[in-house]
Amino acid sequence: MIMNIFQGKMCVLPITSGEAEKLCSLIQLYKDDYYRTKNAIQSGKYFTDLSKESDCLEHQLAEPTQEKIWKKSWGPCPDKYWIKITELSPLLKKRSPKDHLQQSLNESALRRCASGKDTWQKENAPCENGALQEVFETDTEINSAEDFMPILKDVISRIENVCKRSVSEMTITGTQEDFLVEELETLKTTKRLLWLSIQTREHDHLSSKNIDTLIQKLSENETQNANLRRKILEREKHVKELSSMLQFKKINVLKEDRMSRSASTVEAHLQCQIQRKGVENEELKLKIQTLEKKIAEYNLQVGEYKHQILALRETSEQEKTGLRKAITSQKRKAAHFEETVKNLTSRIREHEVKLSEILSASDVWKNQHDRIVEEKTMLEIQTEDLKKQVTSLLEDLKRKEEYRRNSNEEILGKLNSVNSENEKIYLENEKLKVSLATLENSTSSFENEMLDLQEKAKLQENLAEQCKTQEEDNINSIDSHSLEVENFNIQKKYEDLKRKLEKIEFQNEELAYQLKKEDESLQCGKLQLEEKIAEYNDLTRQLESALEEGRKMVAEEFEKLSYTEQALQTKILLLESELREWQEEKKQLLCRFHHNEKRHEISLKELENSLQRSENKNQSILNYVQFLKTSYITMFG
């Protein structure tokens, strides 16, 4: 914390350790200069007291010869005042030489540097507190120096009134007064530099904290990536298990029923979907691997930035040591500052190149993010298409089931009609048997006709066998149109047989035996039909169970797809948030870097100006000492 004394406001500014030491040394230099000027002013006050006493003596002693001598050489003083002047003269002579003043300045600077290093090695906080105390002390000293300025002017005016001086000496005194005013202004500027350096210190401390938070975020992202990999492996295992179960179910369905082509097509469609999802999962794996590679690249970039920051800190420390050495040798500072400026320009160019690389990397990242968004939209479109296909397949299955039910009912009705016709034929055959018993006597006349009838009976047997085969084919094919046509043909044939039987008045026992065989074959056909109907019902049940299982599998797959989509959306949102955070942090780092560079340049310029002012101040002090020497020589011989 530092106080802006001129405006009465508070402002918080960071400061580095080297800058604090430099500013402490500058404050000590200005304090020593202040004490010297203060002692000189006090000595001037003593001379003013002497001049007042001498004025009193002039009024008491009214001799013209003494007044002339007083005006020439500041007048003959009494013994007691002369003793005081002789006591002060060696002190002035000791302070007058230039070498002694430079030695005292060098010794004070070395002591301040040693004390600043010792205090900085202990802790940073006490150094900052000492710097603040020194700032307040310098403020009080500046105010006291401003108070002493009019007193010094009064002393000079009285000296001019006592002894006549030349115009050159008057100009020298005026310039020295101007130099003193400039020194006060330089003290104020150094105080402001102290506040700026303290501000830079706190700013660097905050930047180090931000770097630690970035490292923690990177570690958290790595743990999240490891968890995502584990989840992906578990998903792969689950997909493999599902694929094995599907293959097993395929084999069982093929063994149970080869006629369920619709179910096999549904399963094949589901397999294609599963393969597509597997391909999509592999693509997602590749994308996740690319993202992990990018995260590793960003980690490497962060490490490079850390190394760069450390290098910058080392270079700043080297520059600080160079500046400390430059304080002792003022002539070498100009060349050293030029070299440092060249190094800084080269470093700034390197940093600009690095920033351009970082910007290109960020553009690549944005393009990849846009690709991910496009792929996401494609996946959503594909899921909608799959949902539509599933709904269409379910509707087709319902239609086929209704069609099968209707066909089964029609077949059963036709079978009942056939059975009723067979019963009628059986009754007619019994009637024919009765008629045959009455007409056995007329068999001899109709033997030729019986042969014809036998041939016709054989034809009928062939027709019955053809009907059986046609009925079996109709039951297996489950085709409604073909069954109707065949039943119609059978009915026509039965009508023809009825007509033929009506025409035949006499039939043989063989015909009755053949009719019994036909009845037995019809009963066997009924049994076979019932067995096939039961088998068909079993197959329909199996198909329904398989369809239900397929629906369940489809629902589970849709749930999994929705879950994966949600996970991908969350991942994309997290990546977008991380991208924004990285971009914001990058912008902040760039702003801080430019701000630090500008501040460093400003501090260098201000240090150069302060050095020039210190040189001018030293020259003014030397001129002031020479002026005091000359004034002492002129006054006291």
BADRENVEX-205902 format. One line per field, with one value per residue (C-alpha): residue number from 1; x, y, z negated. Coordinates in nm, 2 decimals, always signed. Example, Ala and Ser with C-alpha at 12.3 -4.5 7.8 and 13.67 -1.06 7.14 Angstrom:
2
resi 1_2;
xx +1.23_+1.37;
yy -0.45_-0.11;
zz -0.78_-0.71;
//
This chain:
637
resi 1_2_3_4_5_6_7_8_9_10_11_12_13_14_15_16_17_18_19_20_21_22_23_24_25_26_27_28_29_30_31_32_33_34_35_36_37_38_39_40_41_42_43_44_45_46_47_48_49_50_51_52_53_54_55_56_57_58_59_60_61_62_63_64_65_66_67_68_69_70_71_72_73_74_75_76_77_78_79_80_81_82_83_84_85_86_87_88_89_90_91_92_93_94_95_96_97_98_99_100_101_102_103_104_105_106_107_108_109_110_111_112_113_114_115_116_117_118_119_120_121_122_123_124_125_126_127_128_129_130_131_132_133_134_135_136_137_138_139_140_141_142_143_144_145_146_147_148_149_150_151_152_153_154_155_156_157_158_159_160_161_162_163_164_165_166_167_168_169_170_171_172_173_174_175_176_177_178_179_180_181_182_183_184_185_186_187_188_189_190_191_192_193_194_195_196_197_198_199_200_201_202_203_204_205_206_207_208_209_210_211_212_213_214_215_216_217_218_219_220_221_222_223_224_225_226_227_228_229_230_231_232_233_234_235_236_237_238_239_240_241_242_243_244_245_246_247_248_249_250_251_252_253_254_255_256_257_258_259_260_261_262_263_264_265_266_267_268_269_270_271_272_273_274_275_276_277_278_279_280_281_282_283_284_285_286_287_288_289_290_291_292_293_294_295_296_297_298_299_300_301_302_303_304_305_306_307_308_309_310_311_312_313_314_315_316_317_318_319_320_321_322_323_324_325_326_327_328_329_330_331_332_333_334_335_336_337_338_339_340_341_342_343_344_345_346_347_348_349_350_351_352_353_354_355_356_357_358_359_360_361_362_363_364_365_366_367_368_369_370_371_372_373_374_375_376_377_378_379_380_381_382_383_384_385_386_387_388_389_390_391_392_393_394_395_396_397_398_399_400_401_402_403_404_405_406_407_408_409_410_411_412_413_414_415_416_417_418_419_420_421_422_423_424_425_426_427_428_429_430_431_432_433_434_435_436_437_438_439_440_441_442_443_444_445_446_447_448_449_450_451_452_453_454_455_456_457_458_459_460_461_462_463_464_465_466_467_468_469_470_471_472_473_474_475_476_477_478_479_480_481_482_483_484_485_486_487_488_489_490_491_492_493_494_495_496_497_498_499_500_501_502_503_504_505_506_507_508_509_510_511_512_513_514_515_516_517_518_519_520_521_522_523_524_525_526_527_528_529_530_531_532_533_534_535_536_537_538_539_540_541_542_543_544_545_546_547_548_549_550_551_552_553_554_555_556_557_558_559_560_561_562_563_564_565_566_567_568_569_570_571_572_573_574_575_576_577_578_579_580_581_582_583_584_585_586_587_588_589_590_591_592_593_594_595_596_597_598_599_600_601_602_603_604_605_606_607_608_609_610_611_612_613_614_615_616_617_618_619_620_621_622_623_624_625_626_627_628_629_630_631_632_633_634_635_636_637;
xx +0.00_+0.12_-0.03_-0.06_+0.03_-0.04_-0.41_-0.48_-0.59_-0.49_-0.37_-0.23_+0.07_+0.29_+0.67_+0.96_+1.25_+1.52_+1.32_+1.25_+1.63_+1.70_+1.44_+1.56_+1.92_+1.79_+1.59_+1.90_+2.10_+1.84_+1.81_+2.19_+2.17_+1.88_+2.07_+2.37_+2.15_+1.98_+2.32_+2.42_+2.09_+2.15_+2.50_+2.34_+2.11_+2.41_+2.56_+2.23_+2.25_+2.60_+2.49_+2.21_+2.46_+2.70_+2.41_+2.36_+2.73_+2.72_+2.45_+2.65_+2.98_+2.94_+3.28_+3.31_+3.63_+3.48_+3.17_+3.38_+3.59_+3.26_+3.12_+3.44_+3.50_+3.19_+3.32_+3.54_+3.35_+3.40_+3.62_+3.34_+3.18_+3.52_+3.58_+3.25_+3.35_+3.69_+3.52_+3.29_+3.56_+3.73_+3.39_+3.33_+3.68_+3.63_+3.30_+3.42_+3.64_+3.49_+3.66_+3.53_+3.18_+3.20_+3.36_+3.07_+2.82_+2.98_+3.01_+2.65_+2.54_+2.74_+2.59_+2.24_+2.29_+2.43_+2.14_+1.89_+2.02_+2.02_+1.67_+1.55_+1.70_+1.50_+1.15_+0.98_+0.72_+0.96_+1.13_+0.80_+0.72_+1.06_+1.00_+0.67_+0.83_+1.10_+0.84_+0.66_+1.00_+1.09_+0.75_+0.81_+1.17_+1.04_+0.79_+1.06_+1.30_+1.02_+0.99_+1.36_+1.38_+1.25_+1.49_+1.79_+1.67_+1.67_+2.02_+2.15_+1.98_+2.14_+2.48_+2.43_+2.33_+2.64_+2.90_+2.89_+2.91_+2.96_+2.69_+2.85_+2.82_+2.46_+2.38_+2.55_+2.34_+2.03_+2.11_+2.19_+1.85_+1.69_+1.89_+1.76_+1.40_+1.47_+1.61_+1.29_+1.09_+1.32_+1.25_+0.88_+0.92_+1.13_+0.85_+0.60_+0.84_+0.83_+0.46_+0.47_+0.74_+0.53_+0.23_+0.44_+0.54_+0.18_+0.09_+0.36_+0.24_-0.11_+0.02_+0.21_-0.12_-0.30_-0.03_-0.09_-0.47_-0.40_-0.19_-0.46_-0.72_-0.49_-0.46_-0.84_-0.88_-0.63_-0.83_-1.15_-0.99_-0.88_-1.23_-1.37_-1.12_-1.24_-1.61_-1.53_-1.36_-1.66_-1.89_-1.68_-1.71_-2.08_-2.11_-1.90_-2.13_-2.44_-2.29_-2.22_-2.57_-2.71_-2.51_-2.64_-2.99_-2.95_-2.84_-3.13_-3.38_-3.24_-3.27_-3.62_-3.78_-3.64_-3.98_-3.95_-3.78_-3.93_-3.78_-3.44_-3.46_-3.54_-3.24_-3.02_-3.13_-3.06_-2.71_-2.64_-2.74_-2.52_-2.23_-2.29_-2.30_-1.97_-1.82_-1.95_-1.80_-1.47_-1.48_-1.57_-1.27_-1.04_-1.18_-1.12_-0.77_-0.71_-0.86_-0.62_-0.33_-0.44_-0.46_-0.11_+0.01_-0.15_+0.02_+0.35_+0.27_+0.20_+0.53_+0.70_+0.53_+0.65_+1.00_+0.97_+0.84_+1.13_+1.37_+1.21_+1.24_+1.61_+1.67_+1.49_+1.71_+2.01_+1.89_+1.84_+2.20_+2.32_+2.12_+2.27_+2.62_+2.52_+2.44_+2.81_+2.94_+2.72_+2.92_+2.88_+2.50_+2.42_+2.59_+2.44_+2.09_+2.13_+2.23_+1.94_+1.70_+1.83_+1.79_+1.43_+1.34_+1.47_+1.28_+0.96_+1.00_+1.04_+0.73_+0.53_+0.63_+0.52_+0.19_+0.13_+0.19_-0.05_-0.32_-0.27_-0.32_-0.64_-0.77_-0.70_-0.89_-1.19_-1.20_-1.19_-1.47_-1.68_-1.62_-1.74_-2.06_-2.13_-2.07_-2.31_-2.58_-2.52_-2.56_-2.89_-3.02_-2.92_-3.10_-3.42_-3.39_-3.34_-3.65_-3.86_-3.73_-3.82_-4.17_-4.22_-4.09_-4.33_-4.62_-4.52_-4.51_-4.85_-4.99_-4.83_-4.97_-5.32_-5.29_-5.17_-5.46_-5.71_-5.55_-5.56_-5.93_-6.01_-5.81_-6.01_-6.34_-6.23_-6.13_-6.47_-6.64_-6.43_-6.51_-6.88_-6.85_-6.66_-6.94_-7.20_-6.99_-6.97_-7.35_-7.39_-7.14_-7.35_-7.66_-7.46_-7.36_-7.73_-7.81_-7.51_-7.66_-7.98_-7.80_-7.55_-7.74_-7.68_-7.30_-7.24_-7.39_-7.19_-6.84_-6.71_-6.86_-6.69_-6.35_-6.42_-6.52_-6.20_-6.00_-6.20_-6.15_-5.78_-5.80_-6.00_-5.73_-5.47_-5.69_-5.72_-5.35_-5.31_-5.56_-5.36_-5.04_-5.21_-5.35_-5.01_-4.85_-5.13_-5.07_-4.69_-4.70_-4.99_-5.10_-5.47_-5.52_-5.37_-5.58_-5.90_-5.82_-5.72_-6.03_-6.24_-6.08_-6.13_-6.50_-6.54_-6.37_-6.59_-6.90_-6.77_-6.73_-7.08_-7.22_-7.02_-7.13_-7.49_-7.45_-7.30_-7.58_-7.37_-7.03_-6.82_-6.70_-6.36_-6.50_-6.63_-6.29_-6.13_-6.38_-6.29_-5.92_-6.01_-6.19_-5.88_-5.66_-5.88_-5.87_-5.49_-5.50_-5.71_-5.46_-5.17_-5.36_-5.42_-5.05_-4.94_-5.18_-5.03_-4.68_-4.79_-4.92_-4.60_-4.40_-4.62_-4.56_-4.19_-4.20_-4.39_-4.14_-3.85_-4.02_-4.07_-3.71_-3.60_-3.81_-3.66_-3.31_-3.40_-3.53_-3.22_-3.00_-3.20_-3.15_-2.78_-2.76_-2.94_-2.71_-2.40_-2.54_-2.60_-2.24_-2.10_-2.30_-2.17_-1.82_-1.86_-1.99_-1.70_-1.46_-1.62_-1.60_-1.24_-1.17_-1.33_-1.13_-0.81_-0.88_-0.96_-0.65_-0.44_-0.59_-0.52_-0.16_-0.11_-0.25_-0.03_+0.27_+0.22_+0.14_+0.46_+0.67_+0.53_+0.58_+0.93_+1.01_+0.85_+1.06_+1.38_+1.30_+1.23_+1.54_+1.74_+1.58_+1.64_+2.01_+2.04_+1.88_+2.10_+2.41_+2.27_+2.20_+2.56_+2.70_+2.47_+2.59_+2.95_+2.88_+2.71_+3.01_+3.24_+3.02_+3.03_+3.41_+3.44_+3.20_+3.39_+3.72_+3.58_+3.43_+3.71_+4.01;
yy +0.00_+0.35_+0.70_+0.96_+1.25_+1.52_+1.42_+1.26_+0.92_+0.56_+0.33_-0.03_-0.10_-0.41_-0.38_-0.62_-0.68_-0.53_-0.22_-0.17_-0.19_+0.06_+0.30_+0.26_+0.35_+0.65_+0.77_+0.74_+0.94_+1.21_+1.20_+1.26_+1.54_+1.69_+1.67_+1.84_+2.12_+2.15_+2.18_+2.44_+2.63_+2.61_+2.75_+3.03_+3.10_+3.14_+3.39_+3.58_+3.60_+3.73_+3.99_+4.11_+4.16_+4.34_+4.58_+4.66_+4.74_+4.97_+5.18_+5.19_+5.27_+5.57_+5.58_+5.63_+5.43_+5.12_+5.15_+5.15_+4.85_+4.66_+4.72_+4.59_+4.28_+4.23_+4.46_+4.40_+4.19_+4.17_+3.90_+3.67_+3.67_+3.63_+3.32_+3.17_+3.23_+3.07_+2.77_+2.73_+2.79_+2.44_+2.27_+2.46_+2.38_+2.01_+2.00_+2.21_+1.95_+1.76_+1.43_+1.41_+1.46_+1.19_+0.95_+1.01_+0.95_+0.63_+0.50_+0.58_+0.40_+0.09_+0.08_+0.11_-0.17_-0.40_-0.32_-0.36_-0.71_-0.82_-0.71_-0.86_-1.20_-1.21_-1.14_-0.94_-0.79_-0.60_-0.45_-0.32_-0.18_-0.01_+0.13_+0.27_+0.43_+0.58_+0.72_+0.89_+1.02_+1.16_+1.33_+1.50_+1.59_+1.74_+1.95_+2.07_+2.15_+2.36_+2.54_+2.61_+2.76_+3.11_+3.11_+3.04_+3.32_+3.56_+3.46_+3.51_+3.85_+3.96_+3.84_+4.05_+4.35_+4.32_+4.26_+4.38_+4.10_+4.08_+3.99_+3.65_+3.55_+3.67_+3.45_+3.16_+3.19_+3.22_+2.90_+2.72_+2.81_+2.68_+2.35_+2.32_+2.36_+2.09_+1.86_+1.89_+1.80_+1.49_+1.38_+1.39_+1.19_+0.92_+0.89_+0.83_+0.57_+0.39_+0.36_+0.22_-0.04_-0.16_-0.20_-0.41_-0.64_-0.71_-0.77_-1.03_-1.21_-1.23_-1.37_-1.65_-1.74_-1.76_-2.00_-2.23_-2.23_-2.32_-2.62_-2.74_-2.72_-2.92_-3.20_-3.21_-3.23_-3.52_-3.71_-3.65_-3.79_-4.10_-4.16_-4.11_-4.38_-4.63_-4.56_-4.61_-4.95_-5.06_-4.95_-5.16_-5.47_-5.42_-5.38_-5.70_-5.89_-5.76_-5.86_-6.22_-6.24_-6.13_-6.39_-6.66_-6.55_-6.54_-6.91_-7.01_-6.83_-6.98_-7.33_-7.28_-7.12_-7.07_-6.93_-6.62_-6.41_-6.09_-6.14_-6.22_-5.90_-5.71_-5.87_-5.80_-5.44_-5.42_-5.57_-5.31_-5.04_-5.20_-5.21_-4.84_-4.76_-4.96_-4.75_-4.44_-4.55_-4.61_-4.26_-4.12_-4.30_-4.15_-3.80_-3.86_-3.96_-3.65_-3.44_-3.61_-3.53_-3.17_-3.15_-3.30_-3.03_-2.76_-2.90_-2.88_-2.52_-2.44_-2.59_-2.38_-2.07_-2.15_-2.18_-1.86_-1.69_-1.83_-1.70_-1.36_-1.36_-1.45_-1.19_-0.93_-1.03_-0.99_-0.65_-0.55_-0.65_-0.45_-0.15_-0.18_-0.18_+0.11_+0.32_+0.31_+0.38_+0.65_+0.68_+0.31_+0.32_+0.48_+0.19_-0.07_+0.07_+0.07_-0.30_-0.39_-0.20_-0.41_-0.73_-0.63_-0.55_-0.89_-1.06_-0.87_-0.99_-1.34_-1.31_-1.17_-1.47_-1.70_-1.52_-1.56_-1.93_-1.94_-1.76_-2.01_-2.30_-2.14_-2.11_-2.48_-2.56_-2.35_-2.54_-2.87_-2.76_-2.66_-3.01_-3.17_-2.96_-3.07_-3.44_-3.40_-3.26_-3.56_-3.80_-3.64_-3.67_-4.04_-4.11_-3.95_-4.17_-4.48_-4.39_-4.35_-4.69_-4.87_-4.73_-4.83_-5.18_-5.21_-5.11_-5.37_-5.64_-5.55_-5.56_-5.90_-6.04_-5.92_-6.07_-6.40_-6.41_-6.35_-6.61_-6.87_-6.80_-6.83_-7.16_-7.30_-7.20_-7.37_-7.68_-7.69_-7.66_-7.94_-8.16_-8.10_-8.19_-8.51_-8.60_-8.55_-8.77_-9.03_-9.03_-9.06_-9.34_-9.53_-9.47_-9.61_-9.91_-9.98_-9.94_-10.16_-10.44_-10.42_-10.40_-10.68_-10.90_-10.65_-10.65_-10.89_-10.65_-10.36_-10.51_-10.30_-10.00_-10.11_-10.12_-9.77_-9.68_-9.83_-9.62_-9.32_-9.42_-9.43_-9.09_-8.98_-9.12_-8.93_-8.62_-8.68_-8.71_-8.40_-8.23_-8.34_-8.21_-7.89_-7.85_-7.90_-7.66_-7.41_-7.45_-7.41_-7.11_-6.94_-6.77_-6.67_-6.63_-6.97_-7.15_-7.00_-7.10_-7.46_-7.50_-7.38_-7.64_-7.90_-7.81_-7.84_-8.18_-8.29_-8.18_-8.37_-8.68_-8.63_-8.62_-8.92_-9.11_-9.01_-9.14_-9.47_-9.68_-9.98_-9.99_-10.27_-10.36_-10.25_-9.90_-9.92_-10.03_-9.75_-9.51_-9.64_-9.57_-9.22_-9.17_-9.28_-9.06_-8.77_-8.83_-8.85_-8.52_-8.36_-8.48_-8.35_-8.02_-7.99_-8.07_-7.81_-7.55_-7.62_-7.58_-7.26_-7.13_-7.22_-7.04_-6.73_-6.73_-6.76_-6.48_-6.26_-6.33_-6.26_-5.94_-5.84_-5.91_-5.72_-5.42_-5.44_-5.45_-5.15_-4.96_-5.04_-4.93_-4.61_-4.55_-4.61_-4.38_-4.11_-4.16_-4.14_-3.84_-3.67_-3.76_-3.62_-3.30_-3.26_-3.33_-3.08_-2.82_-2.88_-2.85_-2.53_-2.39_-2.50_-2.33_-2.01_-2.02_-2.09_-1.80_-1.56_-1.67_-1.62_-1.28_-1.19_-1.32_-1.12_-0.81_-0.86_-0.92_-0.60_-0.41_-0.54_-0.45_-0.10_-0.06_-0.19_+0.06_+0.34_+0.24_+0.23_+0.57_+0.71_+0.56_+0.72_+1.05_+1.00_+0.92_+1.23_+1.44_+1.29_+1.38_+1.73_+1.74_+1.63_+1.89_+2.15_+2.04_+2.07_+2.41_+2.50_+2.38_+2.58_+2.88_+2.83_+2.80_+3.12_+3.30_+3.19_+3.29_+3.63_+3.68_+3.56_+3.58;
zz +0.00_+0.08_+0.03_+0.30_+0.08_+0.34_+0.39_+0.06_+0.22_+0.17_+0.46_+0.45_+0.68_+0.71_+0.68_+0.74_+0.49_+0.72_+0.79_+0.42_+0.35_+0.62_+0.50_+0.14_+0.25_+0.45_+0.14_-0.08_+0.17_+0.17_-0.21_-0.24_+0.01_-0.19_-0.52_-0.36_-0.22_-0.56_-0.74_-0.48_-0.54_-0.92_-0.87_-0.66_-0.95_-1.18_-0.94_-0.93_-1.32_-1.29_-1.03_-1.26_-1.55_-1.32_-1.21_-1.58_-1.62_-1.32_-1.49_-1.81_-1.65_-1.42_-1.26_-0.88_-0.84_-1.00_-0.77_-0.46_-0.58_-0.67_-0.33_-0.17_-0.37_-0.58_-0.86_-1.16_-1.41_-1.78_-1.93_-2.04_-1.69_-1.53_-1.75_-1.63_-1.27_-1.32_-1.48_-1.18_-0.91_-0.95_-0.91_-0.59_-0.47_-0.54_-0.34_-0.05_+0.13_+0.42_+0.35_-0.01_+0.11_+0.38_+0.13_-0.12_+0.16_+0.27_-0.09_-0.16_+0.16_+0.08_-0.27_-0.14_+0.11_-0.16_-0.39_-0.11_-0.02_-0.39_-0.44_-0.11_-0.20_-0.52_-0.38_-0.10_-0.33_-0.56_-0.25_-0.12_-0.46_-0.47_-0.13_-0.24_-0.55_-0.33_-0.10_-0.39_-0.52_-0.18_-0.17_-0.50_-0.40_-0.07_-0.27_-0.51_-0.22_-0.06_-0.40_-0.41_-0.06_-0.16_-0.46_-0.23_+0.01_-0.29_-0.38_-0.02_-0.01_-0.33_-0.21_+0.10_-0.11_-0.33_-0.06_+0.30_+0.55_+0.92_+1.18_+1.25_+0.89_+0.89_+1.19_+1.03_+0.71_+0.93_+1.12_+0.80_+0.66_+0.98_+0.93_+0.58_+0.70_+0.97_+0.71_+0.51_+0.83_+0.89_+0.53_+0.61_+0.93_+0.75_+0.50_+0.78_+0.93_+0.59_+0.61_+0.97_+0.88_+0.58_+0.82_+1.06_+0.77_+0.68_+1.04_+1.09_+0.77_+0.92_+1.25_+1.07_+0.90_+1.23_+1.37_+1.07_+1.13_+1.50_+1.40_+1.17_+1.45_+1.68_+1.42_+1.38_+1.76_+1.77_+1.50_+1.70_+2.01_+1.83_+1.70_+2.05_+2.19_+1.92_+2.02_+2.39_+2.31_+2.12_+2.40_+2.65_+2.43_+2.41_+2.79_+2.84_+2.60_+2.79_+3.12_+2.99_+2.86_+3.19_+3.38_+3.14_+3.19_+3.57_+3.56_+3.35_+3.57_+3.88_+3.73_+3.60_+3.90_+4.25_+4.37_+4.15_+4.41_+4.29_+3.94_+4.10_+4.31_+3.99_+3.81_+4.11_+4.10_+3.73_+3.80_+4.05_+3.80_+3.54_+3.78_+3.86_+3.49_+3.45_+3.73_+3.57_+3.23_+3.40_+3.55_+3.21_+3.07_+3.34_+3.26_+2.89_+2.96_+3.17_+2.89_+2.64_+2.88_+2.89_+2.51_+2.49_+2.74_+2.53_+2.22_+2.41_+2.50_+2.14_+2.04_+2.31_+2.18_+1.83_+1.96_+2.14_+1.82_+1.63_+1.90_+1.89_+1.51_+1.54_+1.80_+1.58_+1.29_+1.50_+1.62_+1.25_+1.16_+1.46_+1.35_+1.00_+1.14_+1.37_+1.06_+0.96_+1.31_+1.47_+1.79_+1.88_+1.83_+2.16_+2.36_+2.13_+2.17_+2.55_+2.54_+2.31_+2.55_+2.84_+2.65_+2.56_+2.92_+3.03_+2.75_+2.84_+3.20_+3.08_+2.86_+3.16_+3.37_+3.09_+3.05_+3.43_+3.39_+3.10_+3.30_+3.59_+3.35_+3.22_+3.57_+3.63_+3.31_+3.42_+3.76_+3.58_+3.35_+3.66_+3.81_+3.48_+3.49_+3.85_+3.76_+3.47_+3.70_+3.94_+3.65_+3.55_+3.91_+3.92_+3.59_+3.72_+4.04_+3.83_+3.62_+3.94_+4.07_+3.75_+3.75_+4.11_+4.03_+3.74_+3.96_+4.22_+3.96_+3.83_+4.19_+4.25_+3.93_+4.01_+4.36_+4.22_+3.98_+4.26_+4.48_+4.20_+4.14_+4.51_+4.52_+4.22_+4.39_+4.71_+4.51_+4.34_+4.67_+4.81_+4.51_+4.56_+4.92_+4.83_+4.59_+4.86_+5.09_+4.82_+4.78_+5.16_+5.16_+4.90_+5.12_+5.41_+5.21_+5.14_+5.51_+5.59_+5.37_+5.58_+5.90_+5.85_+6.09_+6.37_+6.33_+6.62_+6.87_+6.75_+6.71_+6.99_+6.82_+6.49_+6.67_+6.78_+6.43_+6.29_+6.52_+6.41_+6.05_+6.11_+6.26_+5.95_+5.72_+5.91_+5.88_+5.51_+5.47_+5.67_+5.44_+5.14_+5.28_+5.38_+5.03_+4.87_+5.11_+5.02_+4.65_+4.68_+4.92_+4.73_+5.05_+5.05_+5.42_+5.52_+5.25_+5.39_+5.74_+5.64_+5.42_+5.71_+5.94_+5.67_+5.64_+6.02_+6.02_+5.73_+5.93_+6.23_+6.01_+5.87_+6.22_+6.32_+6.01_+6.09_+6.44_+6.31_+6.17_+6.08_+5.92_+5.79_+5.45_+5.55_+5.59_+5.23_+5.11_+5.29_+5.14_+4.79_+4.88_+4.99_+4.65_+4.46_+4.67_+4.61_+4.23_+4.26_+4.45_+4.18_+3.91_+4.12_+4.16_+3.79_+3.72_+3.97_+3.83_+3.48_+3.62_+3.80_+3.47_+3.29_+3.57_+3.54_+3.16_+3.21_+3.47_+3.23_+2.95_+3.19_+3.30_+2.94_+2.86_+3.17_+3.06_+2.72_+2.87_+3.09_+2.79_+2.59_+2.88_+2.92_+2.54_+2.58_+2.88_+2.69_+2.39_+2.62_+2.79_+2.45_+2.35_+2.67_+2.63_+2.28_+2.40_+2.68_+2.44_+2.20_+2.49_+2.60_+2.24_+2.22_+2.55_+2.43_+2.11_+2.30_+2.53_+2.24_+2.06_+2.37_+2.42_+2.06_+2.08_+2.40_+2.24_+1.93_+2.15_+2.35_+2.03_+1.86_+2.17_+2.18_+1.80_+1.84_+2.12_+1.91_+1.61_+1.82_+1.96_+1.61_+1.47_+1.75_+1.68_+1.30_+1.37_+1.59_+1.32_+1.05_+1.26_+1.30_+0.93_+0.85_+1.07_+0.91_+0.57_+0.68_+0.82_+0.49_+0.29_+0.51_+0.47_+0.09_+0.11_+0.32_+0.09_-0.21_-0.06_+0.04_-0.30_-0.52_-0.31;
//
